[in-house]
């Protein structure tokens, strides 16, 4: 009886070996297009950082937000525009060779797009 149980555990994972591919692989051309699109969208909507910086500073610093709003706005705009330029001009050239296509905004704890939540 024990042998039957062990044998069933042995063949339990065999069916998953014959399954179709579960994860869709994205080709280099499609990945490049997605990166370019993200860059142009971020560049076009970067003015939305004025609203995001206002909400964030008002929530994080209820009394000092008038003093911290301008530096936060400047840094968020600089990061968002730099990330979009990076996505448009630099990242697509080697996106096919690497698997890491994360934008610069994630490295600075900003969402990928202006309308995403932090």
N, C-alpha and C positions, 0 to 999 in steps of 0.2 A: 504494500500500500504506500509506503514511504517513497519507493522508487517511482511510482506512478505520479505522486505529487511533485517530486523533483523533476521528472521528465516533463510534466506540464509547465512548470516554471521555465524550463529550458526553451520550450517552443512558444511560450507566451509572447515574446518579443519578436518572433520571426515574421508575423503578419505585418508589422510596421515597416519592415525592410522592403516590402513589396508595394508600399503605398506610393501614391503620386507625390510629387514634390509639394511640401506644405507651404514653403515660403517662396513668394514670387521674387525672382531675381530681377533686379532692374539693370538694364544695360547701361553702358557708359554714356551713350548719346542721350537717353532719357534722364539720367542723373544730371548731366550737364544742363539740359533744358530746365529741370526743376530748380537747379541752383541759380541759373540766370533769371528765371521768373521770380524767385525769392528776392534776389538782389534788386530788380526793378521795382517790385512791389514795396520793398522796404524804403527805397529811395523816394518813391512817390508819396508814401504815407508817413515819412519821417516827421512831418509837422505835428502829427498826433502825439508826439512826445511831450508837447506843451501841456496837454490835458493829463497825460499819465504822470508826469512829474508833479503837477499840481495835486492830483489825488494822493499820490504816494507821500509827498512831503506834508500835506495836510493831515494825513493819517499818522505818519511816523513822528512828526514834530508839530503837535498842535499849537504850541506857543511860538516856536521859532521858525515856522515855515516861511515867513516873508524873507528871512535872511538866507535860508537854505534852498529856496526855490530856484534862483538863477544859477547857482553852481550845479545843481542837479539837472536842470534843463540843459545846460551847456554840455555836461558830460554825457547825458543820454543821447543828445543829438549827435555829438561827435562819435560816439560808439555806434549808433544806428547808421549814420552815413558812411562811416569807415567800413562797417560790415557789409553794407550794400555795394560799395565800390570793390571790396574784396570778393564778394560773390559774383559781381559782373565781370571783373577784369582778371582776377588772379586764380580763383579756385577752379573755374571750368577747365583750365589748361591741364591740370593734373587730377581732376576728379575721376577720370577713368582708371587711373593707376592706384588710387587709394580708396579705402572704404569709409574714411572719416570725412564727411561733408558737412560737419556742424558749422554753423555760422559763428562769427566772432561775438555776437550778442550773448550767446550761451556762456561764453567764458567770462563775461562780465555780469552775470546773473540778470540779464534782461531776456524777455521772451523773444521768440523768433520773429513775431510780427507785433505791431503796435497794439492791436486789438486783443492779443492773448493776455491772459492773466499771469501775473508774476508768481 
